[in-house]
């Protein structure tokens, strides 16, 4: 039974169990729900939990363990002569490919199950039959790989059958157990809420463990990089010149400079526009204007960053070239190409406007109306109230919003890849092409480079540096918000 059918069967059992448990609970109370310990729905959900939780847990463990067990068994059938020509992982990928081809041939009637399971040496016939349905096998597929593929199919079929029996058997057992203990005195609500609490704890642990796993993967690979490349040259080097043939110079200073430069320009664009938009929407706009303008402004946050990158490459960059480039409106030659720090910074600032405006708007609206009324009652104008009362009260939150937007700008990739260029240089000219840390992470992990080389491992050191910088900004933002936050009744 396929995985989809198993899930459908489990869902059907859970639905049936819900109505059965609810009905039995009402019958045990003579139809009077007031005599039940819990609401009738809790008894149904108790059977749903008893049916789904253990069976899905077993299914998840089975899906994780079965491929490992089968791969270990099948890989032991591969001789050293076969693996000498390539790595074991490549040979196993051929085995899986042939096994999937045999399954497809059986499903389409090109080959019977007996032929797929018993043919051992006639690779030519197998290749011809699979070719009829569009599955091409390479010339290096040997009888040994064919035999391993057939064993892989057999073990997978057996494992899938046992998985179906085990999962459905546990589901039926859970349904029966939940149904048998259902009566009017059973504390169904306590049981269901306890299970839900543990599920929430598990979800929180998964999120935390995922973060820990990401950090550890960065740390281990960063440590490995610094074993083969000096840390001082990485953090203080002024030249970024990777060479996969050797002799690389991997100084991060030009990348950090470009990252901070572009982020500064982006914030110079986003902060005034976003903050003024927030002040207008929260203090001056009518309810009708606010209901229209705020969603339109927040649409910017939903545009994919690749679209912003294309906008920078095809629209903003050529427009700046028409002004600052050779033959432009100003008659200067300050800009040699459409890609530049200014191009990426302006477009990134447009992307950050909804981050600043939405957070600032929420923070300004959180200032109590009593403070506005008190200021106006003392004779201050509306503008004076905004400037001298509302903004000082909301300033810690606004600063936190700006720092969060800065961390978002530092981690941006696609806009700088398409809009800022690929040159790693130290320059004060914002109209020159530069590149950032995130852009180089992408470039260093693409291609056919040896993953153990410093030119590939440097991507993890760059990622770790970027992680530390953005984490520091987030910590500072949270500290400012918590330390200077005003508590209102």
C-alpha positions as CSV (number, residue, x, y, z in Angstrom):
1,X,0.0,0.0,0.0
2,X,1.4,3.4,-1.0
3,X,1.9,6.2,1.5
4,X,-1.0,8.2,0.2
5,X,-3.4,5.2,0.7
6,X,-2.1,4.7,4.2
7,X,-2.8,8.4,5.1
8,X,-6.3,8.2,3.6
9,X,-7.0,5.0,5.6
10,X,-5.8,6.6,8.8
11,X,-7.9,9.7,8.2
12,X,-11.0,7.5,7.5
13,X,-10.4,5.6,10.8
14,X,-10.0,8.8,12.7
15,X,-13.2,10.3,11.4
16,X,-15.1,7.0,12.1
17,X,-13.6,6.9,15.6
18,X,-14.6,10.5,16.3
19,X,-18.3,9.8,15.7
20,X,-18.2,6.4,17.4
21,X,-16.6,7.8,20.5
22,X,-18.9,10.8,20.7
23,X,-21.9,8.5,20.2
24,X,-20.8,6.0,22.8
25,X,-20.2,8.7,25.4
26,X,-23.7,10.1,24.9
27,X,-25.2,6.7,25.1
28,X,-23.4,6.0,28.4
29,X,-25.0,9.1,29.8
30,X,-28.5,8.3,28.5
31,X,-28.4,11.0,25.9
32,X,-27.9,13.8,28.6
33,X,-24.6,15.5,27.9
34,X,-24.8,17.2,31.3
35,X,-23.9,13.9,33.0
36,X,-20.6,13.6,31.0
37,X,-17.3,14.7,32.6
38,X,-16.3,16.4,29.4
39,X,-18.0,17.9,26.3
40,X,-19.1,15.2,23.9
41,X,-16.6,16.3,21.3
42,X,-13.7,15.6,23.6
43,X,-14.6,11.9,23.6
44,X,-14.5,11.8,19.8
45,X,-11.2,13.7,19.8
46,X,-9.7,11.3,22.3
47,X,-10.3,8.4,19.9
48,X,-8.8,10.5,17.0
49,X,-5.7,11.1,19.1
50,X,-5.5,7.4,20.1
51,X,-5.7,6.4,16.5
52,X,-3.5,9.0,14.8
53,X,-0.7,9.8,17.2
54,X,0.9,6.3,17.7
55,X,0.3,5.3,14.1
56,X,1.8,8.5,12.6
57,X,4.7,8.3,15.0
58,X,5.4,4.7,13.8
59,X,5.0,5.8,10.2
60,X,7.5,8.6,10.6
61,X,10.1,6.3,12.3
62,X,9.6,3.7,9.6
63,X,10.0,6.1,6.8
64,X,13.3,7.3,8.3
65,X,14.7,3.9,9.1
66,X,13.6,1.7,6.2
67,X,15.8,3.5,3.5
68,X,18.9,3.2,5.7
69,X,18.4,-0.5,6.4
70,X,17.7,-1.3,2.7
71,X,20.7,0.8,1.5
72,X,23.0,-1.0,4.0
73,X,21.8,-4.4,2.9
74,X,22.0,-3.7,-0.8
75,X,25.4,-1.9,-0.6
76,X,26.8,-5.1,0.9
77,X,26.0,-6.8,-2.4
78,X,28.2,-4.4,-4.4
79,X,31.7,-5.8,-4.9
80,X,34.9,-3.8,-4.5
81,X,35.6,-3.9,-8.3
82,X,32.3,-2.1,-9.0
83,X,32.9,0.6,-6.4
84,X,36.5,1.1,-7.5
85,X,35.3,2.9,-10.7
86,X,33.3,5.4,-8.6
87,X,32.0,6.1,-5.2
88,X,29.5,3.9,-3.5
89,X,26.9,6.7,-3.5
90,X,27.0,6.9,-7.3
91,X,26.7,3.1,-7.6
92,X,23.7,3.2,-5.2
93,X,22.1,5.9,-7.2
94,X,22.4,3.7,-10.3
95,X,20.8,0.8,-8.3
96,X,17.9,3.0,-7.3
97,X,17.4,4.3,-10.8
98,X,17.3,0.8,-12.2
99,X,14.9,-0.3,-9.5
100,X,12.6,2.6,-10.2
101,X,12.8,1.8,-13.9
102,X,11.8,-1.8,-13.2
103,X,8.8,-0.6,-11.1
104,X,7.7,1.6,-13.9
105,X,8.0,-1.2,-16.4
106,X,5.9,-3.5,-14.2
107,X,3.3,-0.8,-13.7
108,X,3.0,-0.2,-17.5
109,X,2.9,-3.8,-18.4
110,X,6.2,-3.9,-20.3
111,X,7.5,-6.5,-17.8
112,X,5.9,-8.9,-15.5
113,X,6.6,-9.0,-11.8
114,X,8.3,-12.4,-12.1
115,X,10.6,-11.1,-14.9
116,X,11.6,-8.0,-13.0
117,X,12.4,-10.1,-9.9
118,X,14.1,-13.1,-11.6
119,X,16.1,-11.8,-14.6
120,X,19.7,-11.6,-13.5
121,X,22.1,-11.3,-16.4
122,X,20.2,-10.2,-19.5
123,X,21.0,-6.5,-19.1
124,X,20.5,-5.9,-22.8
125,X,16.9,-7.2,-22.7
126,X,16.2,-5.1,-19.6
127,X,17.6,-2.0,-21.2
128,X,15.5,-2.5,-24.4
129,X,12.3,-3.0,-22.4
130,X,12.9,0.0,-20.3
131,X,13.7,2.0,-23.4
132,X,10.3,1.3,-24.7
133,X,8.8,3.4,-21.9
134,X,11.4,6.1,-22.0
135,X,13.7,5.0,-19.2
136,X,17.3,5.0,-20.4
137,X,20.0,3.0,-18.7
138,X,23.6,3.9,-19.1
139,X,26.1,1.5,-20.7
140,X,27.8,1.0,-17.4
141,X,24.9,-0.8,-15.8
142,X,26.3,-4.3,-15.0
143,X,24.5,-7.5,-14.1
144,X,25.7,-6.9,-10.6
145,X,23.9,-3.6,-10.4
146,X,20.8,-5.2,-12.0
147,X,20.8,-7.9,-9.3
148,X,21.2,-5.3,-6.6
149,X,18.3,-3.3,-8.1
150,X,16.1,-6.4,-8.0
151,X,17.1,-7.0,-4.4
152,X,16.4,-3.3,-3.7
153,X,12.9,-3.7,-5.2
154,X,12.2,-6.8,-3.2
155,X,13.3,-5.3,0.1
156,X,11.4,-2.1,-0.6
157,X,8.2,-4.1,-1.4
158,X,8.5,-6.2,1.7
159,X,9.2,-3.1,3.8
160,X,6.2,-1.2,2.4
161,X,4.0,-4.2,3.1
162,X,5.2,-4.5,6.6
163,X,4.9,-0.8,7.1
164,X,1.2,-0.8,6.0
165,X,0.4,-3.8,8.3
166,X,2.2,-2.2,11.3
167,X,0.8,1.3,10.9
168,X,-2.8,0.2,10.2
169,X,-2.6,-2.4,13.0
170,X,-1.5,0.2,15.5
171,X,-4.2,2.5,14.3
172,X,-6.9,-0.1,14.8
173,X,-5.5,-1.0,18.2
174,X,-5.5,2.7,19.2
175,X,-9.1,3.1,18.0
176,X,-10.2,0.0,19.9
177,X,-8.4,1.1,23.1
178,X,-9.9,4.6,23.0
179,X,-13.4,3.2,22.2
180,X,-13.3,0.7,25.1
181,X,-12.4,3.2,27.8
182,X,-15.0,5.8,26.6
183,X,-17.7,6.2,29.2
184,X,-19.4,9.1,30.9
185,X,-16.9,9.2,33.8
186,X,-13.8,9.1,31.5
187,X,-11.8,12.4,31.7
188,X,-11.5,12.8,28.0
189,X,-10.8,16.6,28.1
190,X,-7.8,16.1,30.4
191,X,-6.4,13.4,28.1
192,X,-6.9,15.4,24.9
193,X,-5.5,18.6,26.3
194,X,-2.4,16.8,27.7
195,X,-1.7,15.3,24.3
196,X,-2.1,18.7,22.7
197,X,0.2,20.3,25.2
198,X,2.9,17.7,24.5
199,X,2.4,18.3,20.7
200,X,3.0,22.0,21.2
201,X,6.1,21.3,23.2
202,X,7.3,19.0,20.5
203,X,6.7,21.7,17.9
204,X,8.6,24.2,19.9
205,X,11.5,21.7,20.3
206,X,11.6,21.0,16.6
207,X,12.0,24.7,15.9
208,X,14.7,25.0,18.5
209,X,16.5,21.9,17.4
210,X,16.4,23.1,13.8
211,X,18.1,26.4,14.8
212,X,20.7,24.5,16.8
213,X,21.3,22.2,13.8
214,X,21.8,25.2,11.5
215,X,24.2,26.9,13.9
216,X,26.2,23.7,14.5
217,X,26.5,23.0,10.7
218,X,27.9,26.5,10.3
219,X,30.3,26.2,13.2
220,X,31.7,22.8,12.2
221,X,32.3,23.8,8.6
222,X,33.7,27.2,9.7
223,X,36.2,25.5,12.1
224,X,37.2,23.2,9.2
225,X,37.8,26.2,7.0
226,X,40.0,27.9,9.6
227,X,42.1,24.8,9.9
228,X,43.2,25.2,6.3
229,X,43.1,29.0,5.9
230,X,44.4,31.6,8.4
231,X,41.7,33.4,10.4
232,X,43.6,36.6,10.4
233,X,43.9,36.7,6.6
234,X,40.1,36.0,6.4
235,X,39.0,38.7,8.8
236,X,41.5,41.4,8.0
237,X,42.4,40.7,4.4
238,X,41.6,43.5,1.9
239,X,41.5,41.3,-1.2
240,X,38.9,38.8,-2.2
241,X,40.3,36.7,-5.1
242,X,39.3,33.0,-4.9
243,X,41.1,30.7,-7.2
244,X,40.1,27.1,-7.3
245,X,43.5,26.2,-8.7
246,X,45.3,27.5,-5.6
247,X,46.7,30.8,-4.3
248,X,43.4,32.2,-3.2
249,X,43.1,35.5,-1.2
250,X,39.9,35.3,0.9
251,X,39.8,38.6,2.8
252,X,36.2,39.4,3.9
253,X,36.7,43.2,4.4
254,X,35.6,44.2,0.9
255,X,32.5,42.0,1.2
256,X,31.6,43.4,4.6
257,X,32.1,46.9,3.4
258,X,29.8,46.5,0.4
259,X,27.2,44.8,2.6
260,X,27.2,47.6,5.1
261,X,27.3,50.3,2.3
262,X,24.3,48.9,0.5
263,X,22.4,48.4,3.7
264,X,23.1,52.0,4.7
265,X,21.7,53.3,1.4
266,X,18.7,51.0,1.7
267,X,18.0,52.3,5.2
268,X,18.5,55.9,4.0
269,X,15.7,55.2,1.5
270,X,13.4,53.1,3.7
271,X,13.5,54.8,7.1
272,X,12.3,58.3,6.1
273,X,9.6,57.1,3.7
274,X,8.5,54.2,5.9
275,X,8.4,56.4,9.1
276,X,6.6,59.3,7.4
277,X,4.1,56.9,5.9
278,X,3.5,55.4,9.3
279,X,3.0,58.8,10.9
280,X,0.5,59.8,8.2
281,X,-1.5,56.6,8.3
282,X,-1.7,56.5,12.1
283,X,-2.2,60.2,12.8
284,X,-3.5,62.1,9.8
285,X,-5.2,59.7,7.3
286,X,-8.9,59.2,7.5
287,X,-10.2,55.7,8.1
288,X,-11.1,55.3,4.4
289,X,-7.7,56.4,3.2
290,X,-6.0,54.2,5.8
291,X,-8.1,51.1,4.8
292,X,-6.9,51.6,1.2
293,X,-3.4,52.9,1.5
294,X,-2.1,50.5,4.2
295,X,-2.8,47.3,2.3
296,X,-1.4,48.8,-0.9
297,X,1.8,49.7,0.9
298,X,2.1,46.3,2.4
299,X,1.8,44.7,-1.0
300,X,5.5,45.6,-1.4
301,X,6.4,43.0,1.3
302,X,4.8,40.3,-0.7
303,X,6.8,40.8,-3.9
304,X,9.5,38.2,-4.4
305,X,13.0,39.5,-4.0
306,X,13.9,38.1,-7.5
307,X,11.4,40.5,-8.9
308,X,13.1,43.4,-7.1
309,X,16.4,42.2,-8.5
310,X,15.1,42.2,-12.0
311,X,13.6,45.7,-11.4
312,X,17.0,46.9,-10.3
313,X,18.8,45.3,-13.3
314,X,16.4,46.3,-16.0
315,X,14.8,49.6,-14.8
316,X,16.7,51.3,-12.0
317,X,20.2,50.6,-13.2
318,X,19.6,51.8,-16.8
319,X,17.8,54.9,-15.4
320,X,20.8,55.8,-13.3
321,X,23.1,55.2,-16.3
322,X,21.0,57.7,-18.3
323,X,21.8,60.3,-15.5
324,X,25.4,59.4,-14.3
325,X,26.8,57.3,-17.1
326,X,28.7,58.3,-20.2
327,X,26.5,60.4,-22.4
328,X,24.0,60.8,-19.6
329,X,22.0,63.9,-18.7
330,X,24.7,65.3,-16.4
331,X,27.5,64.8,-19.0
332,X,29.7,62.8,-16.5
333,X,31.2,59.4,-16.5
334,X,30.7,58.4,-12.9
335,X,28.9,55.1,-13.7
336,X,30.3,52.5,-16.1
337,X,27.5,49.9,-15.8
338,X,23.9,49.4,-14.6
339,X,25.1,47.4,-11.6
340,X,26.1,49.5,-8.7
341,X,25.9,49.9,-4.9
342,X,23.4,52.7,-5.4
343,X,21.2,50.6,-7.7
344,X,20.9,47.8,-5.2
345,X,20.6,50.1,-2.2
346,X,17.7,52.1,-3.7
347,X,15.7,49.0,-4.7
348,X,16.4,47.3,-1.4
349,X,15.2,50.4,0.4
350,X,11.9,50.2,-1.6
351,X,11.6,46.6,-0.5
352,X,12.2,47.6,3.2
353,X,9.6,50.4,3.2
354,X,6.7,48.1,4.4
355,X,8.8,46.6,7.1
356,X,9.5,50.0,8.6
357,X,6.1,51.5,8.0
358,X,4.1,48.5,9.3
359,X,6.1,48.1,12.5
360,X,6.3,51.8,13.2
361,X,2.5,52.2,12.5
362,X,1.7,49.4,15.0
363,X,4.1,51.0,17.6
364,X,2.6,54.5,17.1
365,X,-0.9,53.2,17.5
366,X,0.1,51.5,20.7
367,X,0.6,54.9,22.4
368,X,-2.4,55.5,24.6
369,X,-5.0,58.0,23.3
370,X,-5.0,59.6,26.8
371,X,-1.5,61.0,26.0
372,X,-2.8,62.6,22.8
373,X,-5.9,64.0,24.6
374,X,-3.8,65.4,27.4
375,X,-1.4,67.2,25.0
376,X,-4.2,68.6,22.9
377,X,-6.0,69.7,26.1
378,X,-2.9,71.7,27.2
379,X,-3.1,73.6,24.0
380,X,-0.7,71.8,21.7
381,X,-1.5,71.5,18.1
382,X,-1.8,68.1,16.4
383,X,1.6,68.4,14.8
384,X,3.2,69.4,18.1
385,X,1.6,66.4,19.8
386,X,3.0,64.1,17.2
387,X,6.5,65.6,17.4
388,X,6.8,66.1,21.2
389,X,4.6,63.4,22.7
390,X,3.8,60.5,20.3
391,X,7.2,60.1,18.6
392,X,9.2,60.2,21.9
393,X,6.9,57.6,23.4
394,X,7.2,55.4,20.4
395,X,10.9,56.0,19.7
396,X,12.3,52.8,21.3
397,X,10.0,50.6,19.2
398,X,10.8,52.6,16.1
399,X,14.5,52.1,16.7
400,X,13.9,48.4,17.1
401,X,12.0,48.3,13.9
402,X,14.8,50.1,12.1
403,X,17.4,47.6,13.4
404,X,15.2,44.7,12.4
405,X,15.0,46.2,8.9
406,X,18.8,46.6,8.9
407,X,19.2,42.9,9.7
408,X,16.8,42.1,6.8
409,X,18.9,44.3,4.5
410,X,22.2,42.6,5.5
411,X,20.8,39.2,4.7
412,X,19.3,40.0,1.3
413,X,20.7,38.1,-1.7
414,X,18.9,38.3,-5.0
415,X,18.7,42.1,-5.2
416,X,22.5,42.4,-4.7
417,X,23.3,39.6,-7.0
418,X,21.4,41.2,-9.9
419,X,21.7,44.9,-8.9
420,X,25.1,45.4,-7.3
421,X,27.4,43.4,-9.5
422,X,30.1,40.8,-8.7
423,X,33.2,42.9,-8.1
424,X,34.7,42.7,-4.6
425,X,36.4,46.1,-4.0
426,X,36.8,48.8,-1.4
427,X,35.5,52.1,-2.7
428,X,33.5,55.1,-1.5
429,X,31.9,55.6,-4.9
430,X,28.3,54.4,-4.6
431,X,28.0,54.2,-8.4
432,X,30.6,51.4,-8.7
433,X,29.7,47.8,-8.8
434,X,30.5,45.8,-5.6
435,X,29.4,42.6,-4.1
436,X,28.2,41.4,-0.7
437,X,28.7,38.5,1.6
438,X,25.4,36.8,0.6
439,X,26.3,37.1,-3.1
440,X,29.6,35.4,-2.6
441,X,28.0,32.6,-0.5
442,X,25.9,31.8,-3.6
443,X,28.9,31.9,-6.0
444,X,31.2,29.9,-3.8
445,X,28.8,27.0,-3.5
446,X,27.9,26.7,-7.1
447,X,30.0,24.9,-9.7
448,X,32.1,21.7,-9.5
449,X,34.6,22.8,-6.8
450,X,35.9,20.3,-4.3
451,X,33.7,20.7,-1.2
452,X,36.8,20.2,1.1
453,X,38.7,23.1,-0.5
454,X,38.9,26.4,1.3
455,X,37.3,28.1,-1.7
456,X,34.1,26.1,-1.0
457,X,34.3,26.0,2.8
458,X,34.7,29.8,2.9
459,X,31.0,30.1,2.2
460,X,30.3,28.7,5.7
461,X,32.7,31.1,7.3
462,X,30.9,33.9,5.4
463,X,27.5,32.6,6.5
464,X,28.7,32.4,10.1
465,X,30.0,36.0,10.0
466,X,26.7,37.1,8.6
467,X,24.8,35.1,11.2
468,X,26.7,36.8,14.0
469,X,26.2,40.3,12.6
470,X,22.4,39.8,12.2
471,X,22.1,38.1,15.6
472,X,23.9,41.1,17.2
473,X,21.5,43.5,15.5
474,X,18.5,41.6,16.6
475,X,19.8,41.4,20.2
476,X,20.4,45.2,20.2
477,X,16.9,45.8,18.8
478,X,15.3,43.6,21.5
479,X,17.4,45.3,24.2
480,X,16.4,48.8,23.2
481,X,12.8,47.9,22.9
482,X,12.7,46.2,26.4
483,X,14.9,48.7,28.2
484,X,13.2,51.9,27.0
485,X,9.7,50.6,26.4
486,X,7.0,52.6,28.1
487,X,4.5,50.7,30.2
488,X,1.0,52.1,29.9
489,X,-2.1,51.3,31.9
